[in-house]
Amino acid sequence: MMTRAPFLLSLGLCLMAGTSHAEGLWPEFRGPTAQGFSTAKGLPTAWAPDKNIVWRSEVAGKGWSSPVVANGRIFITTAVEMPVDPTAAAAVVLAPAPVAPPVVAVPGDASKRPAPAKAKAPPPAPKPVSLHVMALDAATGKTVWDTQVLEVTDPAALKMHGKNSQASPTVVYEPGRLYAHFSHHGTACLDEAGKILWTSQENSYTPQHGTGGSPVIVDDLLIFDADGAKDPGVVALDKATGKTRWKIARPPTEAKSKFSFCTPLLIEVAGQKQVISAGSGIVQALNPKDGSEIWHVMYGTGYSVVPRPVFAHGMIFMSTGYDKPVGLAIKADGKGDVTSTHVVWQETKYVPHNPSMLVIGDELYMLADNGLLSCRDAKTNTVHFEERLLGPSSASLLYADGLIYAIDEKGASAVVKPGKTLQVVATSELKEKTLASMAVCDHDLLIRTELALYRVGNGRANAE
């Protein structure tokens, strides 16, 4: 028998501590349920640079991790460029600039002769960075502590897509501890005062396009995907020590590109925990105790999978990534290869490359990267609407106080009433680039832009 226990248990843990505590806890990517749900009430629906901004705090460096909230603190990560040692910089060997081909004389009119090709200079080597975990006071936005946990100087490790950052995975919180993962750069555990308890770099891998997926806590383990340019896999660390407890390799797939950036999802089916982990060409359900596979579905050449899967009605809903994403609904009660038996439906229209999906009741909502929002029946894939909502988008959808929140890459946002027709409640503009997903803090929203972190609240005066 299927169960939605992970959703209900996660939400229940928050509610056990009381409503106010639940609203003040946002412990990981996509919140207490890991699926974009909040129990908070009274959230703002409209804002602007001069409207409903409680505070705006500039953040040094660059990072696209989403905010995490606990005990009156907001935790984020960032990557700060380090000064370059001229001696070390001189030692970096760069590819030589291409040599222009020799000019060959062409008879006739000189004005019609092809111009000689211009040699292109090689791109500059990436600057080394220090990777930081920061705690901000939730009431004021002021920095409480800022801890450098790792340094990265290897140019090969620093190569990334222009849209990415070296600090894109989101911190995971549990009482007394923070786990900050930086993909191939390593992982760190800190206490709530910012003291480093351990660091681990024993599971480094060759990156492609930079950092990505966040980790998930399962009992005494910290589990994350390690899908780099080659030899993709999944890793579990002992959360007390940072030592590797298990590591599994992905099975061979049709995907030529092996890299992906997905965040695993913990679910429970018939009393058994499953870690849902999507990589290039395959999604697997793993036993968290040892990494052994419970079931898998193959999906061809799909790669660079980013959206975190969601779980509802006994099914996993997910996107297969680039180049052409396919939306899949998969029954989660299988064993072994269930590619031909457990895929309930698949969809190719308006499926996201980056934003994670949202299931509310019987409806599945998807925000495509082009800003088009679609709503369909989660069980049957019957389309209710497919309409333009925003511009190009990367952030995942949020459901709070009976409304759906979405934000695009230019800082434009829309608040939508759930239902089978598109009903836009409000739109807003911050006019700052943002790729990070929203978080909830008490009765307010947290929005991270390229330059700053905003706390947005109803009718609240700006903090000085």
C-alpha positions in Angstrom: 0.0 0.0 0.0 1.3 3.5 -0.9 1.6 6.3 1.6 2.3 10.0 1.6 4.1 9.6 4.9 7.1 11.7 4.0 5.0 14.7 3.3 2.8 14.2 6.4 5.6 13.3 8.7 7.8 16.2 7.7 4.9 18.6 8.1 3.9 16.9 11.4 7.3 17.3 12.9 7.0 21.1 12.3 3.5 21.3 13.7 4.3 19.3 16.8 6.4 22.2 18.1 3.5 24.7 17.7 2.4 26.8 14.8 4.7 29.7 15.4 7.7 27.5 15.5 6.6 25.7 12.3 6.3 29.0 10.5 9.8 30.0 11.7 11.4 26.8 10.4 12.5 26.3 6.8 15.2 23.7 7.2 16.2 22.7 3.6 15.7 23.3 -0.1 11.9 23.7 -0.6 11.1 23.8 3.1 9.9 21.5 5.9 8.2 19.1 3.4 11.0 19.3 0.8 8.2 19.9 -1.7 7.6 23.7 -1.5 4.8 23.8 1.1 4.5 26.2 4.0 1.9 26.4 6.8 2.5 30.1 7.3 -0.4 32.5 7.1 -0.6 36.2 6.3 2.2 36.3 3.7 2.5 39.3 1.4 1.1 39.1 -2.1 2.7 42.3 -3.5 5.9 44.1 -3.0 8.4 46.5 -4.6 11.8 48.0 -3.7 9.9 50.6 -1.7 6.9 48.5 -0.6 6.6 45.8 2.1 10.4 45.4 2.4 11.2 44.6 6.0 14.9 44.7 5.2 17.4 44.3 2.4 20.9 43.0 3.2 23.6 42.9 0.7 25.6 39.7 0.5 29.3 39.5 -0.4 30.4 37.2 -3.2 28.0 35.1 -5.3 25.7 32.2 -4.4 22.4 30.8 -5.6 21.6 28.7 -2.6 18.2 29.3 -1.1 17.8 30.6 2.4 17.2 28.3 5.4 15.5 29.5 8.6 15.8 28.2 12.2 15.8 29.7 15.7 15.6 33.3 14.5 18.5 32.9 12.1 18.7 32.8 8.3 21.5 30.6 6.8 22.9 31.0 3.3 26.1 30.2 1.5 28.3 32.3 -0.8 31.5 32.1 -2.8 33.9 35.1 -2.4 36.7 35.7 -4.9 40.1 35.6 -3.3 43.1 37.8 -4.1 45.2 36.3 -6.8 48.9 35.6 -6.1 50.8 37.0 -9.1 53.4 34.2 -8.8 50.8 31.5 -8.7 48.8 33.1 -11.5 51.9 33.2 -13.7 52.3 29.4 -13.2 48.8 28.7 -14.5 49.2 27.2 -18.0 46.5 28.5 -20.3 45.7 27.2 -23.8 47.6 29.2 -26.4 45.6 31.7 -28.5 44.7 30.3 -31.9 46.9 31.5 -34.7 45.1 33.3 -37.6 45.5 31.4 -40.9 47.9 32.9 -43.4 46.4 35.4 -45.9 46.2 33.9 -49.4 46.3 36.3 -52.3 43.0 36.2 -54.2 42.9 37.6 -57.8 40.5 40.3 -58.7 38.9 43.1 -56.6 40.7 43.3 -53.2 37.5 44.6 -51.6 35.9 41.2 -52.2 38.6 39.2 -50.6 37.7 37.6 -47.3 39.1 39.4 -44.3 41.7 37.4 -42.3 40.2 35.7 -39.2 40.9 37.5 -35.9 42.6 35.4 -33.3 40.5 35.1 -30.1 42.2 35.4 -26.8 41.6 32.5 -24.4 39.2 33.2 -21.5 40.9 34.3 -18.3 41.5 31.6 -15.7 38.7 31.5 -13.0 39.7 33.3 -9.8 40.1 31.2 -6.6 37.2 31.5 -4.1 36.6 31.0 -0.5 33.3 29.2 0.3 31.3 30.6 3.2 28.3 29.8 5.4 26.6 32.9 6.8 24.0 33.4 9.6 21.8 36.5 9.4 19.5 37.8 12.2 16.0 37.2 10.9 14.6 40.3 12.5 17.2 42.8 11.2 19.1 41.1 8.4 22.4 41.9 10.0 25.2 39.3 9.8 25.6 37.3 13.0 28.5 35.2 11.8 30.3 34.4 8.6 32.5 31.3 8.5 34.8 30.3 5.7 34.7 26.6 5.4 36.7 25.8 2.2 39.0 27.3 -0.3 39.1 26.4 -4.0 42.1 27.3 -6.2 42.2 24.7 -8.9 41.1 26.3 -12.2 39.6 23.1 -13.4 37.4 22.8 -10.4 36.2 26.4 -10.8 34.9 26.1 -14.3 31.2 26.6 -14.4 28.2 27.7 -16.5 27.7 31.4 -16.6 24.3 31.0 -14.9 25.7 29.0 -12.0 27.7 29.9 -8.9 30.2 28.0 -6.7 27.7 28.1 -3.9 24.4 26.9 -5.4 23.4 24.0 -3.1 21.2 24.9 -0.1 22.2 24.3 3.5 20.4 21.6 5.5 19.5 22.3 9.1 18.7 20.0 12.0 18.8 21.1 15.7 22.3 22.1 16.6 23.8 21.5 13.2 24.1 22.9 9.7 25.3 20.9 6.7 26.7 22.9 3.8 27.4 21.1 0.6 29.4 22.5 -2.3 29.1 19.6 -4.7 32.6 18.5 -6.0 34.3 21.1 -3.8 33.3 19.3 -0.6 31.0 19.4 2.4 31.1 21.0 5.9 29.2 20.6 9.1 28.9 23.6 11.5 27.1 24.2 14.8 24.6 27.0 15.1 27.3 29.4 16.3 29.2 28.9 13.1 32.0 26.6 14.5 33.2 24.0 12.0 32.7 20.5 13.3 34.0 18.7 10.3 34.8 19.1 6.6 35.0 16.4 3.9 36.5 16.5 0.5 37.0 12.8 -0.1 34.3 12.5 -2.7 35.5 15.1 -5.2 34.7 14.5 -8.8 35.2 16.1 -12.2 32.6 18.8 -12.5 30.6 19.9 -15.5 29.1 23.4 -15.3 29.7 23.8 -11.6 27.8 23.1 -8.4 24.2 22.0 -8.0 22.0 19.7 -6.0 21.5 19.9 -2.2 21.8 17.1 0.3 19.1 15.3 2.3 19.3 14.0 5.9 18.1 10.4 6.4 18.5 9.2 10.0 22.3 9.3 10.7 23.3 9.9 7.1 23.8 13.0 4.8 23.0 11.8 1.2 23.7 13.7 -2.0 24.0 13.1 -5.7 27.5 13.2 -7.2 26.8 13.3 -10.9 29.8 14.9 -12.6 31.3 14.8 -16.1 32.1 11.1 -15.6 31.5 8.2 -13.2 28.2 9.6 -11.8 27.0 8.2 -8.4 25.3 8.8 -5.1 27.1 9.3 -1.7 26.1 9.0 1.9 28.2 10.5 4.6 28.1 9.8 8.3 26.5 13.1 9.5 28.4 12.9 12.8 31.9 12.6 11.3 31.7 13.4 7.6 33.2 10.0 6.7 31.8 8.1 3.7 29.4 5.4 4.7 28.5 4.2 1.3 28.9 5.3 -2.4 27.2 3.7 -5.3 27.8 4.1 -9.1 24.9 4.9 -11.5 24.1 2.0 -13.9 25.0 2.6 -17.5 22.4 4.7 -19.4 21.8 6.0 -22.9 22.7 9.5 -21.8 26.0 10.6 -23.4 26.3 13.5 -20.9 26.6 12.1 -17.4 26.3 15.3 -15.3 23.2 16.3 -13.4 22.3 18.6 -10.4 19.3 17.0 -8.8 18.4 17.1 -5.0 17.3 13.7 -3.7 13.8 13.3 -2.1 13.1 11.1 0.9 9.8 9.3 0.7 8.2 6.2 2.4 6.3 3.5 0.6 4.7 0.6 2.5 6.8 1.3 5.5 10.1 1.4 3.6 12.1 4.6 3.2 13.2 5.4 -0.3 15.7 8.0 -1.5 14.5 9.2 -4.9 17.6 10.2 -6.9 17.4 11.4 -10.5 20.5 11.4 -12.7 21.3 11.4 -16.4 19.1 8.9 -18.1 17.8 7.3 -14.9 15.8 7.9 -11.8 16.5 5.5 -8.9 14.8 4.7 -5.6 17.6 3.7 -3.2 17.6 2.1 0.2 19.1 4.8 2.4 20.8 2.2 4.7 23.2 1.0 2.1 22.5 2.6 -1.2 21.1 -0.6 -2.7 18.5 0.0 -5.5 14.8 -0.7 -4.9 13.6 0.3 -8.4 14.6 2.4 -11.4 13.1 4.0 -14.5 15.3 4.7 -17.6 14.5 7.8 -19.7 16.9 7.7 -22.7 19.3 10.6 -23.2 18.0 13.1 -20.6 20.8 14.8 -18.7 21.5 17.8 -16.5 18.5 17.0 -14.4 17.8 19.9 -12.0 14.3 19.9 -10.6 13.7 18.1 -7.3 11.1 15.3 -7.7 7.8 15.6 -5.8 5.7 12.8 -4.4 1.9 12.6 -4.2 -0.9 10.0 -4.9 1.7 7.3 -4.6 3.6 8.7 -7.6 6.9 10.5 -8.3 6.6 13.5 -10.5 9.8 14.6 -12.2 11.5 16.2 -15.2 14.1 14.3 -17.3 16.3 17.4 -17.9 18.0 18.5 -21.1 17.8 18.8 -24.0 14.0 18.3 -24.3 12.6 17.6 -20.8 9.9 15.0 -20.4 7.6 15.1 -17.4 7.1 11.7 -15.8 4.5 10.3 -13.3 5.9 7.1 -11.8 4.3 4.7 -9.4 6.7 4.3 -6.5 5.9 0.7 -5.4 8.0 -1.2 -7.9 11.0 -3.5 -7.7 13.9 -3.6 -10.2 13.5 -2.1 -13.7 10.0 -0.7 -13.8 10.4 1.5 -17.0 7.8 -0.4 -18.9 5.4 -1.1 -16.0 5.2 1.9 -13.6 5.3 5.0 -15.8 1.7 6.2 -15.5 2.0 9.1 -18.0 4.6 11.3 -19.7 4.4 14.8 -21.0 6.7 16.8 -23.4 4.9 20.2 -23.4 6.0 23.0 -21.1 8.1 20.8 -18.8 10.7 22.6 -16.7 14.4 22.3 -17.1 15.0 24.0 -13.7 12.0 24.9 -11.5 10.7 22.1 -9.4 7.0 21.1 -9.6 4.2 21.5 -7.1 1.2 19.2 -6.4 -1.8 20.7 -4.6 -4.6 18.2 -4.1 -5.2 16.6 -7.4 -3.5 19.3 -9.5 0.1 19.3 -10.7 1.7 22.7 -11.4 4.7 23.2 -13.6 6.5 26.5 -14.3 8.5 26.0 -17.5 11.8 27.8 -18.0 10.2 30.2 -20.4 7.7 31.4 -17.7 4.7 29.5 -18.9 2.6 28.0 -16.1 0.6 24.8 -16.7 -1.9 23.0 -14.5 -2.9 19.4 -15.1 -4.6 16.5 -13.3 -1.8 14.8 -11.5 -3.4 11.3 -11.9 -4.4 11.5 -15.5 -2.3 14.3 -17.1 -5.5 16.0 -18.3 -4.6 19.7 -19.0 -6.5 22.4 -17.2 -4.5 25.4 -18.5 -1.2 26.4 -20.1 -0.7 30.1 -20.0 2.1 32.7 -19.8 2.9 33.9 -16.3 6.4 35.3 -16.2 9.6 35.7 -18.1 12.5 33.2 -18.1 12.5 31.3 -14.8 14.7 29.1 -12.7 13.3 29.2 -9.2 10.9 26.5 -7.9 7.3 27.1 -7.1 6.1 27.8 -3.5 2.7 27.1 -1.9 1.8 29.1 1.2 -1.4 30.6 2.7 -3.5 29.1 0.0 -1.6 30.7 -2.8 1.1 29.8 -5.3 4.2 32.0 -5.5 6.5 32.2 -8.5 9.5 34.4 -9.4 11.5 34.8 -12.6 15.1 35.5 -13.3 14.7 39.3 -13.5 12.9 39.5 -10.1 9.4 39.7 -11.4 7.0 37.6 -9.4 3.4 36.5 -9.6 1.0 35.1 -6.9 -1.6 32.7 -8.3 -4.7 31.2 -6.8 -4.7 27.4 -7.2 -7.4 26.0 -9.4 -8.2 24.7 -12.9 -8.1 28.2 -14.4 -5.3 30.7 -14.1 -6.2 33.4 -11.5 -3.4 35.9 -10.9 -3.8 37.6 -7.5 -0.9 40.0 -7.8 2.3 40.7 -9.6 5.5 42.5 -8.3 8.9 43.7 -9.5 12.2 43.8 -7.6 14.2 44.5 -10.8 17.2 42.3 -9.5 18.4 39.1 -11.0 17.4 36.0 -9.1 17.7 32.3 -9.6 17.2 31.1 -6.0 13.9 29.7 -4.8 11.9 31.6 -2.2 11.7 30.7 1.4 9.3 31.5 4.3 10.2 33.1 7.6 7.4 33.4 10.1 4.7 35.4 8.1 7.2 36.8 5.6 9.0 35.8 2.4 12.7 35.6 1.8 14.0 36.4 -1.7 17.6 36.1 -2.6 18.9 38.1 -5.6 22.3 38.4 -7.2 23.3 41.2 -4.8 21.1 40.9 -1.6 18.7 39.0 0.6 15.2 40.5 1.1 12.7 39.9 3.8 9.3 40.8 2.5 6.4 41.3 4.8 2.9 42.8 4.8 2.8 46.5 5.7 6.1 46.4 7.5 8.5 49.3 7.9 12.0 49.0 6.4 14.6 48.0 9.0 17.3 50.6 9.5 
